[in-house]
Amino acid sequence: MNYNLLLTTAPLFPSDQGEREALGVPRGFRVPAGEWTIRLEGLSKRSSHHLATAARAHGGRIHLGGGGGRRTIFLSFPSERWAPFRRRLTAEQAPLPLLAREIHASLAALAKPSRRFRLARRSVPLGGRTLIFGILNVTPDSFSDGGRWLDPDRAVERAEEMVREGADGIDVGGESTRPGSRTVPASEEIRRILPVIERLAPRVPVPLSVDTTKSEVARAALSAGAEIVNDISGFSFDPRMAGVAARYRSGVILSHIRGRPRSMQENPRYRHLVPEVLAFLRKGIGKALAAGVRRDSILIDPGIGFGKTAGQNLLLLRHLQLLRSAGCPILVGASRKSFLGKILDRGPEQRLEGSLAAAALAIFNGASALRVHDVSETVRAARVAEAIRDGGLER
C-alpha cells in the first residue's frame, strides 16, 4: 500500500523540536501513557477523512497535516478501544480494511515479539539473551580491521576465536561498505569469502552470515554453508536477492541505507528520520515476504552509519523501540563506528568503551541482536544489560 505507518504503544514526549521533527510528531501533540499512537503518511484525502472520523468516534485524538501525497495523520487512542475501532475500519472502503490488518499485526508484534530466528538448518532462540554476531571482514580496506583477516588461515583462526569468546554467529564480508568505498566485482567478493566459509561451515557450531548486497555472492555463500544473508541495502540494490534468500530458506538481515556507500555520507538529510527509516525497512520486509522468505527468518537493522549524521544515529538508537512495529526483531551494528569517534575523539581501535555503551543501551531499547568487532567484551556487557533490563538476579 502507498502509505507509511509508524505505531507505538509507548508514550512519546519529545521536547526538542528537532527530535519532534525526526519522529514526525506534530508541534504541541502529547500522547498520554496508556494510549497507542499511530502516524500515517501518504493516505488519500478521502481515506484520511474516513480514518479520522472513525478514530474520533472511538475516543481517539487526531492531528491532520500536510497535503497531496504528503498528507499525515497523527492519532492516539485508548488501547481498550482498539477492537471496536478495528471493526469500524474493516467495514470502510479500501485501503482501510488492509490498514486495520496491518495495524493489528504491528500491535501483535509489539505485544508478543518473535522468540525464534528460523534458518534453513536450525532455529536460533531470541528474547532474553541477545545474539552476538562477530564481524569477520576478509577485505583489504574495511574501516576498522581492513587487511587483518584477508588471509583465509588467519580469518578462520579469528572466527574460531570469536566462537570461543561467545559469538552466536559469524558475519563474513568480502566488500567494504565504509563511507566513500567503491564496489568490487562479485567475482572478487566470492574469491575472498568462499575459502573462509567453506572451511568454517563444518568447523564452527554457530551459523555463518554473508555480508553482501549481490545475489550472485549470496548464492555462492549459501551453497558453501552460510545460513544468513546480511544485506545492508535492505534488498534495494539487487532485485534478485530476495529470491535467492527464499530459495535457500536462509535467514536475512535487512538494513536501512540512504544512497550508496560511496556517497551516502554526503549531507544525509531526512524530513522525518524515524518514519522514513521504518518505511524503508517495511518495504524490504515486503519484498522478502513476497519472494517467500518467512517472517520469522527476518531481522531488521536501522543501518547505523549508513547515510546518517552522528546526531541521526543517536536519535535512532534512542528511539529504537519504534522500529519494533515493523514486526521483526532488531539487530544493531554500532561497533566502532564514526559517530562514536565524534563523541570520544578516538580512532576505530580506541572506541571499545563507546561501542559497549551503545550495545548496552541498544539492548535496553529493544535490540535482539548485535553485530560487533569485540566479541568477548560485548558478551559480558550484554549479560549485564540483560540483567538490568529483566531484573535477572534474585533479590
C-alpha positions as a Markdown table, in Angstrom:
| # | Residue | x | y | z |
|---|---|---|---|---|
| 1 | Met | 0.0 | 0.0 | 0.0 |
| 2 | Asn | 1.1 | 3.5 | -0.7 |
| 3 | Tyr | 1.5 | 4.9 | 2.8 |
| 4 | Asn | 3.9 | 4.9 | 5.7 |
| 5 | Leu | 2.9 | 3.6 | 9.1 |
| 6 | Leu | 4.6 | 4.2 | 12.4 |
| 7 | Leu | 2.9 | 2.7 | 15.5 |
| 8 | Thr | 3.9 | 2.6 | 19.2 |
| 9 | Thr | 2.4 | 1.6 | 22.5 |
| 10 | Ala | 4.9 | 3.7 | 24.4 |
| 11 | Pro | 4.2 | 7.4 | 25.2 |
| 12 | Leu | 6.0 | 10.0 | 23.1 |
| 13 | Phe | 7.1 | 13.1 | 24.9 |
| 14 | Pro | 9.9 | 14.7 | 22.8 |
| 15 | Ser | 10.5 | 18.3 | 24.0 |
| 16 | Asp | 13.2 | 19.3 | 21.5 |
| 17 | Gln | 11.8 | 20.5 | 18.2 |
| 18 | Gly | 14.5 | 18.7 | 16.2 |
| 19 | Glu | 13.6 | 15.5 | 17.8 |
| 20 | Arg | 9.9 | 16.0 | 17.2 |
| 21 | Glu | 10.7 | 16.5 | 13.5 |
| 22 | Ala | 12.8 | 13.4 | 13.4 |
| 23 | Leu | 9.9 | 11.4 | 14.8 |
| 24 | Gly | 7.3 | 13.2 | 12.8 |
| 25 | Val | 5.4 | 14.3 | 15.9 |
| 26 | Pro | 3.3 | 17.5 | 15.4 |
| 27 | Arg | 4.1 | 20.5 | 17.4 |
| 28 | Gly | 2.0 | 20.5 | 20.6 |
| 29 | Phe | 0.7 | 16.9 | 20.3 |
| 30 | Arg | 1.1 | 15.0 | 23.5 |
| 31 | Val | 0.5 | 11.2 | 23.9 |
| 32 | Pro | -0.6 | 10.2 | 27.3 |
| 33 | Ala | 0.7 | 7.0 | 28.9 |
| 34 | Gly | -1.6 | 4.1 | 28.2 |
| 35 | Glu | -2.6 | 5.2 | 24.8 |
| 36 | Trp | -1.5 | 3.8 | 21.4 |
| 37 | Thr | 0.0 | 6.1 | 18.8 |
| 38 | Ile | -0.3 | 5.8 | 15.0 |
| 39 | Arg | 1.4 | 8.0 | 12.5 |
| 40 | Leu | 0.3 | 7.6 | 8.8 |
| 41 | Glu | 1.7 | 9.4 | 5.8 |
| 42 | Gly | 0.5 | 9.1 | 2.2 |
| 43 | Leu | -3.2 | 8.2 | 2.6 |
| 44 | Ser | -5.6 | 9.9 | 0.2 |
| 45 | Lys | -7.7 | 12.8 | 1.4 |
| 46 | Arg | -10.8 | 10.6 | 1.3 |
| 47 | Ser | -9.2 | 7.7 | 3.3 |
| 48 | Ser | -7.7 | 10.2 | 5.7 |
| 49 | His | -11.1 | 11.7 | 6.4 |
| 50 | His | -12.7 | 8.3 | 7.0 |
| 51 | Leu | -9.9 | 7.2 | 9.3 |
| 52 | Ala | -10.1 | 10.5 | 11.3 |
| 53 | Thr | -13.9 | 10.1 | 11.6 |
| 54 | Ala | -13.6 | 6.5 | 12.8 |
| 55 | Ala | -10.9 | 7.4 | 15.3 |
| 56 | Arg | -12.9 | 10.3 | 16.9 |
| 57 | Ala | -15.9 | 8.0 | 17.2 |
| 58 | His | -13.8 | 5.7 | 19.3 |
| 59 | Gly | -12.1 | 8.1 | 21.7 |
| 60 | Gly | -9.1 | 9.0 | 19.5 |
| 61 | Arg | -7.4 | 12.3 | 19.3 |
| 62 | Ile | -6.4 | 13.5 | 15.8 |
| 63 | His | -3.9 | 15.8 | 14.2 |
| 64 | Leu | -4.1 | 16.3 | 10.4 |
| 65 | Gly | -1.2 | 17.9 | 8.4 |
| 66 | Gly | 0.4 | 18.2 | 5.0 |
| 67 | Gly | -1.4 | 17.8 | 1.7 |
| 68 | Gly | -1.3 | 15.9 | -1.5 |
| 69 | Gly | 0.9 | 12.8 | -1.3 |
| 70 | Arg | 2.4 | 14.0 | 2.0 |
| 71 | Arg | -0.8 | 14.2 | 4.0 |
| 72 | Thr | -0.1 | 13.0 | 7.5 |
| 73 | Ile | -2.4 | 11.8 | 10.3 |
| 74 | Phe | -1.2 | 11.5 | 13.8 |
| 75 | Leu | -3.6 | 9.9 | 16.2 |
| 76 | Ser | -3.7 | 8.4 | 19.7 |
| 77 | Phe | -6.5 | 6.4 | 21.3 |
| 78 | Pro | -7.0 | 4.2 | 24.4 |
| 79 | Ser | -5.8 | 0.7 | 24.0 |
| 80 | Glu | -9.1 | -0.8 | 25.1 |
| 81 | Arg | -10.9 | 1.0 | 22.2 |
| 82 | Trp | -8.8 | -0.8 | 19.5 |
| 83 | Ala | -11.2 | -3.7 | 19.0 |
| 84 | Pro | -14.3 | -1.6 | 18.0 |
| 85 | Phe | -12.0 | 0.9 | 16.1 |
| 86 | Arg | -10.7 | -2.1 | 14.1 |
| 87 | Arg | -14.2 | -3.4 | 13.3 |
| 88 | Arg | -15.1 | 0.1 | 12.1 |
| 89 | Leu | -12.1 | 0.3 | 9.8 |
| 90 | Thr | -12.8 | -3.2 | 8.5 |
| 91 | Ala | -16.2 | -2.0 | 7.3 |
| 92 | Glu | -14.7 | 1.0 | 5.5 |
| 93 | Gln | -13.6 | 1.2 | 1.8 |
| 94 | Ala | -10.1 | 0.2 | 0.8 |
| 95 | Pro | -7.4 | 0.6 | 1.9 |
| 96 | Leu | -8.7 | 1.0 | 5.4 |
| 97 | Pro | -9.5 | -2.7 | 6.0 |
| 98 | Leu | -6.0 | -3.6 | 4.9 |
| 99 | Leu | -4.6 | -0.9 | 7.1 |
| 100 | Ala | -6.6 | -2.3 | 10.1 |
| 101 | Arg | -5.0 | -5.7 | 9.5 |
| 102 | Glu | -1.5 | -4.2 | 9.3 |
| 103 | Ile | -2.0 | -2.2 | 12.5 |
| 104 | His | -3.3 | -5.3 | 14.2 |
| 105 | Ala | -0.2 | -7.3 | 13.1 |
| 106 | Ser | 2.0 | -4.5 | 14.3 |
| 107 | Leu | 0.3 | -4.5 | 17.7 |
| 108 | Ala | 0.7 | -8.3 | 17.9 |
| 109 | Ala | 4.4 | -7.9 | 17.2 |
| 110 | Leu | 4.8 | -5.3 | 19.9 |
| 111 | Ala | 2.8 | -7.4 | 22.4 |
| 112 | Lys | 4.5 | -10.7 | 21.6 |
| 113 | Pro | 7.8 | -10.4 | 19.7 |
| 114 | Ser | 9.2 | -13.3 | 17.8 |
| 115 | Arg | 11.1 | -15.8 | 20.0 |
| 116 | Arg | 12.9 | -17.6 | 17.2 |
| 117 | Phe | 15.2 | -16.7 | 14.3 |
| 118 | Arg | 14.5 | -19.5 | 11.8 |
| 119 | Leu | 17.2 | -20.6 | 9.4 |
| 120 | Ala | 17.3 | -23.5 | 6.9 |
| 121 | Arg | 19.0 | -25.9 | 9.3 |
| 122 | Arg | 18.3 | -24.6 | 12.7 |
| 123 | Ser | 16.2 | -22.3 | 14.8 |
| 124 | Val | 18.0 | -19.8 | 17.0 |
| 125 | Pro | 16.3 | -18.6 | 20.2 |
| 126 | Leu | 15.6 | -14.9 | 20.6 |
| 127 | Gly | 14.4 | -12.9 | 23.6 |
| 128 | Gly | 16.2 | -12.9 | 26.9 |
| 129 | Arg | 19.7 | -13.5 | 25.6 |
| 130 | Thr | 21.0 | -11.1 | 23.0 |
| 131 | Leu | 22.5 | -12.7 | 19.9 |
| 132 | Ile | 26.1 | -11.6 | 19.2 |
| 133 | Phe | 27.4 | -11.7 | 15.7 |
| 134 | Gly | 31.1 | -11.4 | 15.3 |
| 135 | Ile | 32.4 | -9.3 | 12.4 |
| 136 | Leu | 34.9 | -11.0 | 10.1 |
| 137 | Asn | 35.9 | -8.7 | 7.3 |
| 138 | Val | 38.1 | -10.5 | 4.7 |
| 139 | Thr | 38.8 | -7.2 | 2.9 |
| 140 | Pro | 41.9 | -5.0 | 2.5 |
| 141 | Asp | 40.0 | -1.8 | 3.2 |
| 142 | Ser | 37.3 | -2.0 | 5.9 |
| 143 | Phe | 37.2 | 1.0 | 8.2 |
| 144 | Ser | 38.3 | -0.8 | 11.4 |
| 145 | Asp | 40.1 | -4.0 | 10.6 |
| 146 | Gly | 40.9 | -3.8 | 6.8 |
| 147 | Gly | 43.6 | -6.3 | 5.8 |
| 148 | Arg | 43.8 | -8.1 | 9.2 |
| 149 | Trp | 41.8 | -11.1 | 8.2 |
| 150 | Leu | 42.4 | -11.2 | 4.4 |
| 151 | Asp | 44.4 | -14.4 | 4.6 |
| 152 | Pro | 42.0 | -17.3 | 4.9 |
| 153 | Asp | 44.1 | -19.1 | 7.6 |
| 154 | Arg | 44.0 | -16.0 | 9.8 |
| 155 | Ala | 40.3 | -15.5 | 9.1 |
| 156 | Val | 39.4 | -19.0 | 10.1 |
| 157 | Glu | 41.5 | -18.7 | 13.3 |
| 158 | Arg | 39.8 | -15.4 | 14.2 |
| 159 | Ala | 36.3 | -16.8 | 13.6 |
| 160 | Glu | 37.1 | -19.8 | 15.9 |
| 161 | Glu | 38.4 | -17.4 | 18.5 |
| 162 | Met | 35.2 | -15.4 | 18.4 |
| 163 | Val | 33.1 | -18.5 | 18.8 |
| 164 | Arg | 35.2 | -19.4 | 21.9 |
| 165 | Glu | 34.5 | -15.8 | 23.2 |
| 166 | Gly | 30.8 | -16.4 | 22.9 |
| 167 | Ala | 29.7 | -15.4 | 19.4 |
| 168 | Asp | 26.4 | -16.7 | 18.4 |
| 169 | Gly | 27.2 | -16.2 | 14.7 |
| 170 | Ile | 30.0 | -15.1 | 12.4 |
| 171 | Asp | 29.3 | -12.4 | 9.7 |
| 172 | Val | 31.7 | -12.7 | 6.8 |
| 173 | Gly | 32.1 | -9.8 | 4.4 |
| 174 | Gly | 34.2 | -9.6 | 1.3 |
| 175 | Glu | 33.5 | -6.0 | 0.3 |
| 176 | Ser | 34.0 | -2.8 | 2.4 |
| 177 | Thr | 30.9 | -0.7 | 2.7 |
| 178 | Arg | 32.6 | 2.1 | 4.7 |
| 179 | Pro | 31.7 | 5.7 | 3.7 |
| 180 | Gly | 33.4 | 6.5 | 0.4 |
| 181 | Ser | 34.1 | 2.9 | -0.5 |
| 182 | Arg | 33.9 | 1.6 | -4.1 |
| 183 | Thr | 32.1 | -1.6 | -5.0 |
| 184 | Val | 34.1 | -4.6 | -6.1 |
| 185 | Pro | 33.1 | -7.2 | -8.7 |
| 186 | Ala | 31.1 | -10.1 | -7.4 |
| 187 | Ser | 33.8 | -12.5 | -8.6 |
| 188 | Glu | 36.4 | -10.8 | -6.4 |
| 189 | Glu | 34.0 | -10.8 | -3.4 |
| 190 | Ile | 33.4 | -14.5 | -3.9 |
| 191 | Arg | 37.1 | -15.2 | -4.2 |
| 192 | Arg | 37.6 | -13.5 | -0.8 |
| 193 | Ile | 34.8 | -15.1 | 1.2 |
| 194 | Leu | 34.4 | -18.6 | -0.3 |
| 195 | Pro | 37.6 | -20.3 | 1.1 |
| 196 | Val | 36.7 | -19.0 | 4.5 |
| 197 | Ile | 33.1 | -20.0 | 4.5 |
| 198 | Glu | 33.9 | -23.5 | 3.1 |
| 199 | Arg | 36.4 | -24.1 | 5.9 |
| 200 | Leu | 34.3 | -22.6 | 8.7 |
| 201 | Ala | 30.9 | -24.2 | 7.9 |
| 202 | Pro | 31.8 | -27.7 | 9.1 |
| 203 | Arg | 34.1 | -26.5 | 11.9 |
| 204 | Val | 32.1 | -24.0 | 13.9 |
| 205 | Pro | 28.8 | -24.7 | 15.8 |
| 206 | Val | 27.2 | -21.3 | 15.0 |
| 207 | Pro | 25.6 | -20.1 | 11.8 |
| 208 | Leu | 27.6 | -18.1 | 9.3 |
| 209 | Ser | 26.2 | -14.9 | 7.7 |
| 210 | Val | 27.4 | -13.4 | 4.4 |
| 211 | Asp | 27.5 | -9.6 | 4.4 |
| 212 | Thr | 26.7 | -8.7 | 0.7 |
| 213 | Thr | 24.4 | -6.8 | -1.5 |
| 214 | Lys | 24.9 | -9.1 | -4.5 |
| 215 | Ser | 22.7 | -12.1 | -5.2 |
| 216 | Glu | 25.5 | -13.9 | -7.0 |
| 217 | Val | 27.7 | -13.6 | -3.9 |
| 218 | Ala | 24.8 | -14.6 | -1.6 |
| 219 | Arg | 24.1 | -17.7 | -3.7 |
| 220 | Ala | 27.8 | -18.8 | -3.6 |
| 221 | Ala | 28.0 | -18.3 | 0.1 |
| 222 | Leu | 24.7 | -20.1 | 0.9 |
| 223 | Ser | 25.8 | -23.0 | -1.3 |
| 224 | Ala | 29.1 | -23.2 | 0.6 |
| 225 | Gly | 27.3 | -23.4 | 4.0 |
| 226 | Ala | 26.3 | -19.9 | 5.1 |
| 227 | Glu | 22.8 | -19.7 | 6.6 |
| 228 | Ile | 22.1 | -15.9 | 6.7 |
| 229 | Val | 22.2 | -13.1 | 4.2 |
| 230 | Asn | 23.1 | -9.7 | 5.7 |
| 231 | Asp | 22.1 | -7.1 | 3.0 |
| 232 | Ile | 22.9 | -3.5 | 4.0 |
| 233 | Ser | 20.7 | -2.3 | 1.2 |
| 234 | Gly | 17.6 | -4.0 | 2.6 |
| 235 | Phe | 17.0 | -5.8 | -0.7 |
| 236 | Ser | 17.1 | -2.5 | -2.6 |
| 237 | Phe | 20.3 | -2.9 | -4.7 |
| 238 | Asp | 19.8 | -6.3 | -6.3 |
| 239 | Pro | 16.2 | -7.3 | -7.3 |
| 240 | Arg | 17.2 | -11.0 | -7.3 |
| 241 | Met | 18.4 | -11.1 | -3.7 |
| 242 | Ala | 15.1 | -11.8 | -2.1 |
| 243 | Gly | 14.5 | -14.8 | -4.4 |
| 244 | Val | 17.9 | -16.3 | -3.6 |
| 245 | Ala | 17.3 | -16.0 | 0.2 |
| 246 | Ala | 13.9 | -17.6 | -0.2 |
| 247 | Arg | 15.3 | -20.4 | -2.4 |
| 248 | Tyr | 17.9 | -21.4 | 0.2 |
| 249 | Arg | 15.4 | -20.8 | 3.1 |
| 250 | Ser | 18.1 | -18.6 | 4.7 |
| 251 | Gly | 17.7 | -16.1 | 7.4 |
| 252 | Val | 18.0 | -12.4 | 6.3 |
| 253 | Ile | 19.2 | -9.2 | 7.9 |
| 254 | Leu | 17.7 | -6.1 | 6.2 |
| 255 | Ser | 19.3 | -2.8 | 6.9 |
| 256 | His | 18.3 | 0.8 | 6.1 |
| 257 | Ile | 20.7 | 2.8 | 3.9 |
| 258 | Arg | 20.3 | 6.2 | 2.2 |
| 259 | Gly | 22.2 | 6.2 | -1.1 |
| 260 | Arg | 25.2 | 4.1 | -1.9 |
| 261 | Pro | 28.3 | 3.6 | 0.3 |
| 262 | Arg | 30.4 | 5.8 | -1.9 |
| 263 | Ser | 28.3 | 8.9 | -1.4 |
| 264 | Met | 25.9 | 8.1 | 1.5 |
| 265 | Gln | 27.6 | 10.4 | 3.9 |
| 266 | Glu | 27.3 | 13.5 | 1.7 |
| 267 | Asn | 24.9 | 15.7 | 3.5 |
| 268 | Pro | 22.3 | 13.0 | 4.6 |
| 269 | Arg | 19.0 | 14.7 | 5.2 |
| 270 | Tyr | 15.6 | 13.4 | 6.2 |
| 271 | Arg | 12.2 | 15.1 | 6.5 |
| 272 | His | 11.2 | 12.8 | 9.4 |
| 273 | Leu | 14.1 | 10.4 | 10.2 |
| 274 | Val | 12.4 | 7.5 | 12.1 |
| 275 | Pro | 9.3 | 7.2 | 9.9 |
| 276 | Glu | 11.4 | 7.2 | 6.8 |
| 277 | Val | 13.8 | 4.5 | 8.1 |
| 278 | Leu | 10.8 | 2.5 | 9.2 |
| 279 | Ala | 9.1 | 2.8 | 5.8 |
| 280 | Phe | 12.3 | 1.7 | 4.0 |
| 281 | Leu | 12.6 | -1.4 | 6.3 |
| 282 | Arg | 8.9 | -2.2 | 5.8 |
| 283 | Lys | 9.5 | -2.1 | 2.0 |
| 284 | Gly | 12.4 | -4.6 | 2.3 |
| 285 | Ile | 10.3 | -6.9 | 4.5 |
| 286 | Gly | 7.5 | -6.8 | 1.9 |
| 287 | Lys | 10.0 | -7.8 | -0.8 |
| 288 | Ala | 11.2 | -10.6 | 1.3 |
| 289 | Leu | 7.8 | -12.0 | 2.2 |
| 290 | Ala | 6.6 | -11.7 | -1.4 |
| 291 | Ala | 9.6 | -13.8 | -2.5 |
| 292 | Gly | 8.8 | -16.5 | 0.0 |
| 293 | Val | 11.1 | -15.6 | 2.9 |
| 294 | Arg | 9.4 | -16.4 | 6.2 |
| 295 | Arg | 8.7 | -13.5 | 8.6 |
| 296 | Asp | 10.4 | -15.4 | 11.5 |
| 297 | Ser | 13.6 | -15.5 | 9.3 |
| 298 | Ile | 14.0 | -11.7 | 9.2 |
| 299 | Leu | 15.9 | -9.4 | 11.4 |
| 300 | Ile | 15.9 | -5.6 | 10.7 |
| 301 | Asp | 18.8 | -3.2 | 11.2 |
| 302 | Pro | 18.4 | 0.6 | 11.4 |
| 303 | Gly | 21.7 | 1.0 | 9.5 |
| 304 | Ile | 23.7 | 3.0 | 12.0 |
| 305 | Gly | 26.3 | 5.0 | 9.9 |
| 306 | Phe | 24.7 | 4.2 | 6.5 |
| 307 | Gly | 23.6 | 7.6 | 5.2 |
| 308 | Lys | 23.2 | 9.3 | 8.6 |
| 309 | Thr | 24.8 | 12.0 | 10.7 |
| 310 | Ala | 26.1 | 11.3 | 14.2 |
| 311 | Gly | 23.1 | 13.0 | 15.6 |
| 312 | Gln | 20.7 | 10.9 | 13.5 |
| 313 | Asn | 22.4 | 7.8 | 14.6 |
| 314 | Leu | 21.9 | 8.8 | 18.2 |
| 315 | Leu | 18.2 | 9.5 | 17.6 |
| 316 | Leu | 17.7 | 6.1 | 16.1 |
| 317 | Leu | 19.3 | 4.4 | 19.0 |
| 318 | Arg | 17.3 | 6.4 | 21.4 |
| 319 | His | 14.0 | 5.5 | 19.7 |
| 320 | Leu | 14.9 | 2.0 | 18.6 |
| 321 | Gln | 11.7 | 0.6 | 20.1 |
| 322 | Leu | 9.6 | 2.4 | 17.4 |
| 323 | Leu | 11.1 | 0.0 | 14.8 |
| 324 | Arg | 9.6 | -3.0 | 16.5 |
| 325 | Ser | 6.2 | -2.2 | 14.9 |
| 326 | Ala | 7.6 | -3.4 | 11.6 |
| 327 | Gly | 7.0 | -6.9 | 13.1 |
| 328 | Cys | 10.6 | -8.2 | 13.0 |
| 329 | Pro | 13.3 | -8.4 | 15.7 |
| 330 | Ile | 16.0 | -5.7 | 15.6 |
| 331 | Leu | 19.7 | -6.1 | 15.1 |
| 332 | Val | 22.1 | -3.1 | 15.7 |
| 333 | Gly | 25.6 | -2.7 | 14.3 |
| 334 | Ala | 27.2 | 0.3 | 16.0 |
| 335 | Ser | 30.5 | -1.2 | 16.8 |
| 336 | Arg | 33.5 | 1.2 | 16.4 |
| 337 | Lys | 31.6 | 3.4 | 14.0 |
| 338 | Ser | 32.5 | 7.1 | 13.3 |
| 339 | Phe | 29.7 | 8.6 | 15.4 |
| 340 | Leu | 31.4 | 7.1 | 18.4 |
| 341 | Gly | 34.6 | 8.7 | 17.3 |
| 342 | Lys | 33.0 | 12.1 | 17.1 |
| 343 | Ile | 31.8 | 11.7 | 20.7 |
| 344 | Leu | 35.1 | 10.3 | 22.1 |
| 345 | Asp | 37.6 | 11.9 | 19.7 |
| 346 | Arg | 39.2 | 8.5 | 19.1 |
| 347 | Gly | 40.0 | 6.3 | 16.1 |
| 348 | Pro | 38.3 | 3.0 | 15.4 |
| 349 | Glu | 40.7 | 0.9 | 17.5 |
| 350 | Gln | 40.0 | 3.1 | 20.6 |
| 351 | Arg | 36.2 | 3.0 | 20.6 |
| 352 | Leu | 35.6 | -0.1 | 22.7 |
| 353 | Glu | 34.0 | 1.7 | 25.6 |
| 354 | Gly | 31.8 | 3.7 | 23.3 |
| 355 | Ser | 30.8 | 0.5 | 21.4 |
| 356 | Leu | 29.9 | -1.2 | 24.7 |
| 357 | Ala | 27.8 | 1.7 | 25.9 |
| 358 | Ala | 25.9 | 1.8 | 22.6 |
| 359 | Ala | 25.4 | -2.0 | 22.7 |
| 360 | Ala | 24.1 | -1.9 | 26.3 |
| 361 | Leu | 21.6 | 0.9 | 25.5 |
| 362 | Ala | 20.5 | -0.8 | 22.3 |
| 363 | Ile | 19.7 | -4.0 | 24.3 |
| 364 | Phe | 17.8 | -1.9 | 26.8 |
| 365 | Asn | 15.9 | -0.2 | 24.0 |
| 366 | Gly | 14.8 | -3.4 | 22.2 |
| 367 | Ala | 17.6 | -4.9 | 20.2 |
| 368 | Ser | 17.6 | -8.7 | 19.9 |
| 369 | Ala | 21.0 | -9.0 | 18.2 |
| 370 | Leu | 24.2 | -7.1 | 17.8 |
| 371 | Arg | 26.9 | -7.1 | 15.2 |
| 372 | Val | 30.3 | -6.4 | 16.8 |
| 373 | His | 34.1 | -6.5 | 16.4 |
| 374 | Asp | 34.9 | -7.1 | 20.1 |
| 375 | Val | 33.0 | -10.3 | 21.0 |
| 376 | Ser | 34.2 | -11.2 | 24.5 |
| 377 | Glu | 33.8 | -7.7 | 25.9 |
| 378 | Thr | 30.3 | -7.3 | 24.3 |
| 379 | Val | 29.1 | -10.6 | 25.5 |
| 380 | Arg | 30.0 | -9.6 | 29.1 |
| 381 | Ala | 28.4 | -6.2 | 28.7 |
| 382 | Ala | 25.3 | -7.7 | 27.2 |
| 383 | Arg | 24.8 | -10.1 | 30.1 |
| 384 | Val | 24.8 | -7.1 | 32.5 |
| 385 | Ala | 22.4 | -5.1 | 30.3 |
| 386 | Glu | 20.0 | -8.0 | 30.1 |
| 387 | Ala | 20.1 | -8.5 | 33.9 |
| 388 | Ile | 19.3 | -4.8 | 34.4 |
| 389 | Arg | 16.5 | -4.9 | 31.8 |
| 390 | Asp | 15.0 | -8.1 | 33.1 |
| 391 | Gly | 15.7 | -7.8 | 36.8 |
| 392 | Gly | 17.5 | -11.1 | 36.4 |
| 393 | Leu | 19.2 | -11.6 | 39.8 |
| 394 | Glu | 17.4 | -12.8 | 42.9 |
| 395 | Arg | 16.7 | -10.0 | 45.3 |
